[in-house]
């Protein structure tokens, strides 16, 4: 009986020991498997940090106006006789745009000219009599005064007659007529707008801190969007007074508009170009990540060699995989990223200046950061890059 009990206990101990040993072996094998399992590389796009020219600028928004623009009105009241323009017509300085009824003024002018001619004949006769010695000085002075008064009256009536015409004060494009033939027109009534679209001006404001960077004649770029500024101009006026309410300074620039694509009153983005600087470390803004702890970038560097795997059941497998891993390492070196906090400076045209944290020659990740952590293995693929051709062109300037 005792012998059977001992045998049963021995068998129980062997079974339990086998189960515990198998579990320990299994857990150790799983641990070794995950410890030696290679981490999948993250595909990223990169760009190298290189000193390059930097053209800083002051970016703001503004409003476009014509260099010459006016709402046309008449000085004299009257009935419209002729309208000599149509909408969007190109007119020259001095062209007659509106002709009012001037029948009465024409008659008054004709009568005044006749009287002036008669008074001039009387003056000539008085001068001749004075030359012969039979005319008095008093008669000559009276005739001269009468002739002068008549001539002045002719000039006055001619000026009144000219006011019956509305002439273009400068060359430009005229807008939609706001009057009709036969309409009674009172002084001050707007007939149409006349705008010189060849040369425009833009009014904008900059912060008072940047007033010292502005100079007359500085080049300025204009466009509907910040990425495309095809219109060029120059600063023509800087207000010497800072607005005490907004702390802004008013600036005016002239714009060339040969194709007439800009219209008065239009909104534009403005970029005042400052003097160029050389040797500035600037990277695409997509390389920069902002967090609560600061701004940082991911720098691609050769991966550090891992310590040898622990001896055990995984050793033969590791030895078998060693030749393949060595071949892959020779074909493509292992890369990893390091998280580096940086100090940033100015931003312009999709690029940001790096003051501290990286140096020339560092390779930064510009796409794929959302899947990275410090030390993550990566694979570089620059076939698809977030940097556009416009950004590349701006970086090359």
Secondary structure, DSSP 4 states (H G I P E B T S, - for coil): -HHHHHHHHHHHHHHHHHHHHHHHHHHHHHHHHHHHSPPPPEEEEEEE--EEEEEEEEEEEEEEEESSEEEE--SS-EEEEEE---TT-EE-TT-EEEEE--HHHHHHHHHHHHHHHHHHHHHHHHHHHHHHT-S-HHHHHHHHHHHHHHHHHHHHHHHHHHTTEEE-SSSEEE------TT-EE-TT---EEEE--SEEEEEEEEEGGGGGG--TT-EEEEESBTTB--EEEEEEEEEEEE-TTT-EEEEEEEEE-TT----TT-EEEEEEEEEEEEEEEEEEGGG-EEETTEEEEEEEEEPPPPPPPPSSTHHHHHHHHHHHHHHHHHHS--EEEEEEE-EEEEEETTEEEEEES--TT-EEEEE-GGG--TT-EEEE--SS-S--HHHHHHHH-
